[in-house]
């Protein structure tokens, strides 16, 4: 059925890559220019047998020119588990003339367990074929070949032909061979060529290929979804005898619901505990908060990837008894606790992490890696991150906020916008009092209040680091020269958008330098922005400022009180900058031996057209320039 096509494909590959074809001199000069490596051929073939089973064959040949290319391509790894079996993994290496140097033996291919005794239970393992770095003279060529058999019909591959910068590509191909009786879906985005569709007996053959791609240098702030990509997804699928559909978001949600229904029973002692906790409480929000804190205090997160357990939750009964679970299990347990209190809550599929734009609204598929909870209410929706033991009730943060999610109920799934944190949700207000002594040294008290995403770093060091490590972390982040940390403290406030207050006491030397009549002070002691991006007048592609990093509003008030008499020589003028990216302002006031400095920076992220890039560079440049402004003084003798 598929034999003729595959035989022809393998013969073509063997002819193309007979030993002399590995000669580096045969690569076109333009593909080697500014390249860390050149992909000679990357061939991926997916053979679909039925809605559950498929086989993949991958052949990767890469010529490596330097250590950066070696870091990317000197190893080839694949995971395997109950549903995915590695049937063959081979590797060879050739010198610059195309002469074979070494073929990997079975003993050279390492097999690792992905089990982590501290927070993971899994049957997932990994095979790694690799050649020792710095053992071979550049340039050299690596040839990897892998065959896998997969019995999980729910997941289909994503083809990313251009995944790294400074890599030339001679040829890369992606082929799906599918029986005509089985349908799958695909979405092409930013692709150079469209699918070639042919028919052979009972099979449909879909093929994508690109050739002679010059090494790219990725532009600053370029979103992942601007590169060529082909998404694929099954229409109907089977895994471990469970059958589902991914034709619509509704269908995908229905499968998740059916897979996990009737797993929310909890033990009688837990029911009694819930009754005890909420007996006198009538406010729904406070009941949710009480039960959320109870869940956090009595469970911990462990990743569970055992067979179908990668997608089917532990029973709530087991979570209650064992005190741990993965994201699905803890979310299911939280839903069960709320159900016992008469409050309806729903599981939510989420793609967690910094890349929050992976979900394709018009292309349903299982692109999720995390589960959270939502509690729909008449005028509000409360979102709960159940793997965190420290999050405030209702706060998701940068890891799971600012993105689309799939909400699951008994009828199916619905793709919606999850919680979004705007600039005024992520704030930092800082007041610094600096008392400068006549000796020129100073004592300073720094009071900082952080909210929303701006408090995440403080939340981490408070709840994960010992006192001494907290001190080291604070010192590392301070940009003040020649200072000593005297004391520090934190105060947490568990609001829907949480807040942390920090107080730091430091001493500084040589604020007023000795033996110098005129001296300068930059009153902007701690605040900065990002490094000025490289200016690119030819830029055409849009750019993306991730809201998790670029939605914030921060302000500083710095007050210097001088003990000795000093004379003001020059005071910078106030500055105000307005931009589509946000706003910035600073102001300097000097009166009666007191210098007061105000600074405010508000930034709003998102997608912007390439035509705005020059304005973005100028916005950052102006901020960084003005942040360095100094006030000139002289001593009064």
ABEGO torsion letter per residue (X at the ends): XAAAAAAAAAAAAAAAABAAAABAAABBAAAABGBABBBABBBBBBBBABAABBBBBBBBBBBBABAAAAAAAABBBBBBBAABBBABBBBBBBBAAGBBABBBBAAABBBBBABBAAABBBABBBBBBBBBBGABBOBBBBBBBBBBBBABAABBBBBBABABBGBBBABBBBBBBBBAABBBBBBBBGBABBBBBBBBEABBBBBBBBBGBBBBBBBBGBBAAABBBBBBBBABBBBGGBBBBAABAAAAAAAAAAAABGAABBBAAAAAAAAAAAAABABAAAAAAAAAAAAAAABBBBBBBBEAAAABBBBAAAAAAAGBEBAAAAAAAAAAAAAAAGBBBBBBBBBBEABAAABBAABBBBABABBBBBBBBAABBBBBBAABAABBBGBAEAAABGBBBBBBBAAEBBBBBBBBBBAAABBBBBBBBBBBBAAGBBBBBBBBBBBEAAAAAAAAAAAABBAAAAAAAAAAABABBGBBBABBBBBBBBBABBBBBBBBBBBBBGABBBGBABBBBBABAABBBBBBBBBBAABABBBBBBAAAABBBBBBBBBBBBABBBBBABBBBBBBBBBAAEBBBBBBBBBGGBBBBBBBBBBBBEBBBAAAAAAAAAAAAAAAAAAABBBBBBBBX
